[in-house]
Amino acid sequence: MKKNCEVNHPNHEKHIPRINKVVGQLNGIKKMIEDKRYCPEIITQLKAVSSACQSLEIIMLQKHLETCVMEAFYSKDKNVQDEKIQELTNLYKR
């Protein structure tokens, strides 16, 4: 389902290398588990992946606010504005 963000939809392709790094880290964790590495070593790597994902989440949220949400509020369309507020509220309910 396509959401309103026609004019300023951000391009997230520059974040692909960051995602690839996380995928590599996850593959490394999988190997650590297969190799029966020490639990705290695995947990340390899991925390690094979690932190990397959280950083990317913040970047994506900031871009969404700067583009899609701003566009909705500049539109002066109350329905579109309410939709963006509900969308963000639902993100944080998850």
N, C-alpha and C positions, 0 to 999 in steps of 0.2 A: 504494500500500500504506500503510495507516494505521499509525502508530507509537503506542506507549503514551505518552500525555500527555493523558489524559482530563480531569482535574480542573483543572489549571492551565495549559492551553494558552494561550500568550501571544497577544495581539492585536498584529499587526505593522502594522496599517493606518496608524498615525501615521508610518511610514517611507516611505509612498508619495510624499510631496513630495520627499524626498531622492532617491528612485529617479527621479522625474520630472526632477529637476535633472541627474542623471547622464545620462539620455536626452537632455536638451537639450544637455549638453556634448558628447555623442557626435555629435549632429546638427551641432553647430558644427565639430567636427573633420572630419566628412565634407565640410562646405562648404569648410573650409580646404584640404583635399586637392583638391577640385574646382577651387578658385581657385589651386592650385599655390603655396600659401604656403610660406615658408621652413621647412625640415625642423625646426630646433630649436624653432620656434614650435609646430609640430604636436606634437612630442615633449613639450614643456612641458604642453600641454593633455592629452595622453594620461596623463602622470604624475599630473595632477590628478584625472582620472577613476579611475585605479588607486587613488589614495589615498582617494578618496570611497568606492569599493567596499570597500576594506579596512576602513575605519571602520565601514561598515554590517555587514560580516562580523563584526567584533568585538562590535558591539551584539547581533547575532542570536545569536552563540555565548554571550554572557553571559546573555541571556534564556533560552536553551535550558538552560544549566547551572542557573540559578536556579529554573526551573519543571520542565521535563520530567525532567531528570536528578535533581533533588532529589526529585521525586515517586517516581521509581523506587527511590531509596535509602531513602526513608521507608516504602515498601511492604514492605520486608523480603523481597521475592520475589527470590531469588538469580538466577533465570532472567532476570527483567526487568533487574536490575542488570547482569548480564553482557552483556545485549543493549545497554544504554546504553554500557558501556565499549567494546564492539566497534564500535558506531556512531561514537563519537568517535575511536577509533583509525583507522577507515576514512576518516573525514573528513581526517585528516592524512596519510594515505598517498597521497591524490590529488594 
